[in-house]
Amino acid sequence: PGVTSFPSEANFILVRVPDAARLFEGLLRRGVLVKNLHGSHPLLEQCLRLTIGTVEENERLLSALVAALAEQ
């Protein structure tokens, strides 16, 4: 809930979240590094860039994302 993803044909997905800074920190604490784009351009407010990796990396990202969102 609260996460909007944008269509992509690249090896990453752009998502808008309720609080990019808090979610970025929550993912980092769980050992998952993403790119925080919030503040880089007005169209990217509250956005994170999630890179597509291996199946294992993607599963780790999704688990960390669910846990970090639950904190917010």
Sequence and secondary structure as in RCSB ss.txt:
>XXXX:A:sequence
PGVTSFPSEANFILVRVPDAARLFEGLLRRGVLVKNLHGSHPLLEQCLRLTIGTVEENERLLSALVAALAEQ
>XXXX:A:secstr
   EE   SSSEEEEE S HHHHHHHHHHTT   EE TTS GGGTTEEEEE   HHHHHHHHHHHHHHHHH 
